Amino acid sequence: MAREKSEKKRGRKSREERKSAADAAADRLRRRILEGELPAGSMLPGERELSEQLGVSRLTLRSALASLQAQGLIEKVHGAGNRVLDYRETGGVELVAHLARLAVEGGTMPLRLLGELLEFRRLIAVELLGLVAERATPEELRALREHRQAQAELVDDPEGFMKADLDFARLLVRAGHNLTLELLYNTVQRLVTATPGIEAAFAVNSRATLQTYDQLLDLIESRDPDRVRRLARTVMEPLDRRTLDRLAEAASLFAGGEGGAKTEIEPATKAAAPGSPKGEN
């Protein structure tokens, strides 16, 4: 019995190590694709060559390739190997987090990507707020008010404030009583928490965020969905602009204080145009 448990433990550890190695291999290949080193339409080297380049077994490599295929970065061509795809046509929204990470690791603040995330959130929120005004129960509205009050205690805690903000969004989505939006929100939440630099976007404008939430809750409680949709955008756009402005200021101050650190705050998307050599647009 003890021997059987020991063997199971070793087998589990081996699978975990193989998964970790596969993730690392996939990350290296993903980086080369997103940076344009492996342009759209090109073929990856054969498995033997690629496994030697990455220092992994073929079994581990195949796991890494399967991950990239699932993300829409490559496709398996029967009898020919793996072809790099144009991720703008085949990739999913989860690639935003990887693009942002490339920018941050390169010493830049991916403001354009963060701005696009805020725009994406705003597009969804406008319709969602209309649904909440129409469908939310009195108990759900009360829970939103109570959560907003509790969130005010976290304005000086960036990590806590971001978590509370995501929880507030979850309450809103549930109050919209739309299962598809709830499932979409799961994807958005994973994307937000995986995106480097996003915590700063929550932290730099926390008090203004709460003031905006007060305005939005007032609108929702009017129970006029059309009015809510019409005014929600005008309430949210200034907040997002201020957030990006403050992020730009913070990035510039940080770069200036680093004595020669990069001052670029322009987007990861610039360096990641599919099919382009590194550094081209």
C-alpha positions in Angstrom: 0.0 0.0 0.0 2.8 2.4 0.9 4.6 1.6 -2.2 1.5 2.2 -4.3 1.0 5.6 -2.7 4.6 6.5 -3.3 4.3 5.6 -7.0 1.2 7.6 -7.3 2.9 10.6 -5.7 5.9 10.3 -8.1 3.5 10.0 -11.1 1.6 13.1 -10.0 4.8 15.1 -9.5 6.1 13.9 -12.9 2.8 15.1 -14.6 3.1 18.5 -12.8 6.7 18.9 -13.9 5.8 18.1 -17.4 2.9 20.5 -17.4 5.2 23.3 -16.0 7.8 22.6 -18.7 5.0 22.6 -21.4 3.7 25.9 -20.1 7.2 27.4 -20.3 7.8 26.0 -23.8 4.4 27.4 -24.9 5.3 30.8 -23.4 8.6 31.0 -25.4 6.9 30.1 -28.7 3.9 32.4 -28.0 6.4 35.3 -27.4 8.1 34.6 -30.7 4.8 34.6 -32.5 3.4 37.7 -30.9 6.6 39.7 -31.4 6.6 38.7 -35.1 9.8 36.6 -35.0 7.6 33.7 -36.2 5.2 35.6 -38.7 1.8 34.5 -39.8 2.0 32.0 -42.5 5.4 30.6 -41.6 5.9 27.0 -40.5 7.3 26.0 -37.2 10.5 23.9 -37.2 9.9 20.1 -37.0 9.3 18.5 -33.7 12.8 17.2 -33.3 14.4 20.5 -34.0 11.9 22.5 -32.0 12.2 20.2 -28.9 16.0 20.6 -29.1 15.7 24.4 -29.3 13.4 24.5 -26.3 15.2 21.8 -24.3 12.1 19.7 -23.8 11.0 16.2 -24.7 8.7 15.6 -27.7 5.9 14.7 -25.4 6.2 18.0 -23.5 6.5 19.9 -26.8 3.3 18.3 -28.1 1.5 19.5 -25.0 2.9 23.1 -25.6 1.8 23.0 -29.2 -1.7 21.8 -28.3 -2.0 24.8 -26.0 -1.0 27.2 -28.8 -3.4 25.5 -31.1 -6.2 26.0 -28.6 -5.3 29.7 -28.4 -5.6 30.1 -32.2 -1.9 30.9 -32.7 -0.9 27.9 -34.8 -2.7 25.1 -36.7 -1.6 21.6 -37.5 -1.2 20.9 -41.2 -1.4 17.2 -42.0 1.9 16.0 -43.3 3.6 19.4 -43.1 3.8 20.4 -39.4 2.4 23.5 -37.7 1.7 26.8 -39.4 1.6 30.1 -37.6 -1.8 31.9 -37.8 -2.7 35.6 -37.9 -3.9 35.8 -34.2 -6.0 38.9 -35.0 -8.2 36.6 -37.1 -8.0 33.4 -35.0 -6.9 34.4 -31.4 -9.1 34.9 -28.4 -9.3 37.8 -25.9 -7.0 36.0 -23.5 -4.1 37.0 -25.7 -4.5 40.6 -24.4 -2.9 39.6 -21.2 0.1 38.0 -23.0 0.5 41.2 -25.1 0.4 43.4 -22.0 3.0 41.1 -20.3 5.4 41.5 -23.3 5.1 45.3 -23.0 5.7 45.4 -19.3 8.6 43.0 -19.5 10.0 45.3 -22.2 9.8 48.3 -19.8 6.7 50.0 -21.3 3.3 50.7 -19.9 0.7 49.2 -22.4 -1.6 52.2 -22.3 -3.3 51.4 -25.5 -4.2 47.9 -24.5 -5.4 49.1 -21.1 -7.5 51.7 -22.9 -9.0 49.1 -25.1 -9.8 47.0 -22.1 -11.6 49.9 -20.5 -13.4 50.6 -23.8 -14.5 46.9 -23.9 -15.7 47.1 -20.3 -17.7 50.3 -21.1 -19.4 48.7 -24.2 -20.6 45.8 -22.1 -21.5 47.9 -19.1 -23.8 50.3 -21.0 -26.2 47.5 -22.0 -25.7 45.6 -18.7 -26.7 48.7 -16.6 -29.9 49.0 -18.7 -30.7 45.4 -17.9 -30.0 45.9 -14.2 -32.4 48.9 -14.1 -35.1 46.8 -15.7 -34.6 43.4 -13.9 -32.8 43.8 -10.6 -34.7 43.0 -7.4 -34.8 45.4 -4.5 -32.5 43.0 -2.6 -29.9 43.1 -5.4 -30.0 46.9 -5.5 -29.5 47.0 -1.8 -26.5 44.6 -2.0 -24.9 46.8 -4.7 -25.2 49.9 -2.4 -23.8 48.0 0.6 -20.9 46.7 -1.4 -20.1 50.2 -2.7 -20.0 51.4 0.9 -17.7 48.6 1.9 -15.4 49.2 -1.1 -14.8 52.8 0.1 -12.8 51.3 3.0 -10.3 49.9 0.5 -9.3 53.0 -1.5 -5.7 52.9 -0.1 -5.4 49.1 -0.7 -4.8 48.6 -4.5 -5.1 44.8 -4.4 -8.1 44.8 -2.1 -9.8 47.6 -4.1 -9.3 45.7 -7.4 -10.8 42.5 -5.9 -13.8 44.5 -4.4 -14.3 46.2 -7.8 -14.4 42.8 -9.6 -16.9 41.6 -6.9 -19.0 44.7 -7.5 -19.0 44.0 -11.2 -20.1 40.4 -10.5 -23.0 41.7 -8.4 -24.0 43.9 -11.4 -23.8 41.1 -13.9 -26.0 38.8 -11.7 -28.5 41.5 -11.2 -28.8 41.7 -15.0 -30.2 38.1 -15.0 -28.5 37.1 -18.2 -26.6 33.8 -18.1 -24.5 34.6 -21.3 -23.3 37.9 -19.7 -22.4 36.0 -16.5 -20.3 33.5 -18.5 -18.7 36.3 -20.5 -17.8 38.1 -17.3 -15.9 35.0 -16.2 -13.7 35.4 -19.2 -13.3 39.1 -18.6 -12.4 38.6 -15.0 -9.7 36.1 -15.8 -8.4 38.4 -18.5 -8.3 41.4 -16.0 -6.5 39.5 -13.2 -3.9 38.1 -15.7 -3.1 41.5 -17.3 0.1 43.1 -15.9 -0.4 46.8 -15.0 -4.2 46.5 -14.6 -4.0 46.8 -10.8 -2.7 50.3 -11.3 -5.7 51.2 -13.4 -7.9 50.4 -10.4 -5.7 52.1 -7.9 -4.9 55.5 -9.5 -8.5 56.7 -9.7 -10.3 54.8 -6.9 -12.1 57.7 -5.3 -13.4 58.9 -8.7 -14.5 55.4 -9.4 -16.7 55.3 -6.3 -18.2 58.7 -7.2 -19.0 57.3 -10.7 -20.6 54.2 -9.1 -22.8 56.5 -7.0 -24.0 58.2 -10.2 -24.6 54.8 -11.9 -26.6 53.4 -8.9 -28.7 56.5 -8.9 -29.5 56.0 -12.6 -30.3 52.3 -12.0 -32.7 53.1 -9.2 -34.6 55.4 -11.5 -35.8 52.2 -13.2 -35.6 53.8 -16.6 -33.5 51.4 -18.8 -33.4 53.7 -21.9 -32.2 56.7 -19.8 -29.7 54.5 -18.0 -28.2 53.4 -21.3 -28.2 56.9 -22.7 -26.4 58.4 -19.7 -24.1 55.6 -18.6 -21.6 56.2 -21.4 -21.4 59.9 -20.6 -20.8 59.0 -16.9 -18.1 56.3 -17.6 -16.1 57.9 -20.4 -14.6 60.7 -18.3 -13.7 58.3 -15.6 -11.8 56.1 -18.1 -10.0 59.1 -19.6 -8.9 60.3 -16.2 -7.7 56.8 -15.4 -5.5 56.6 -18.5 -4.2 60.1 -18.0 -3.1 59.2 -14.4 -1.6 56.0 -15.5 0.4 57.9 -18.1 1.6 60.4 -15.5 2.6 57.6 -13.1 4.5 55.8 -15.9 6.4 58.9 -16.8 7.3 59.7 -13.2 8.5 56.1 -12.7 10.6 56.2 -15.8 12.1 59.5 -14.9 13.0 58.2 -11.4 14.7 55.1 -12.8 17.6 57.1 -14.3 17.5 56.0 -17.9 14.7 53.6 -17.8 12.4 53.5 -20.8 9.9 56.3 -20.9 7.7 54.6 -23.5 4.1 54.1 -22.5 2.8 53.1 -25.9 1.2 49.9 -26.7 2.1 46.3 -26.7 0.0 46.0 -29.9 2.6 48.1 -31.7 5.3 45.6 -31.3 3.0 42.7 -31.9 1.5 43.2 -35.3 1.0 39.7 -36.7 3.2 38.7 -39.6 5.4 41.7 -39.1 9.1 41.6 -38.3 9.9 42.7 -34.8 9.6 46.4 -34.4 7.5 47.0 -37.5 3.8 48.0 -37.8 
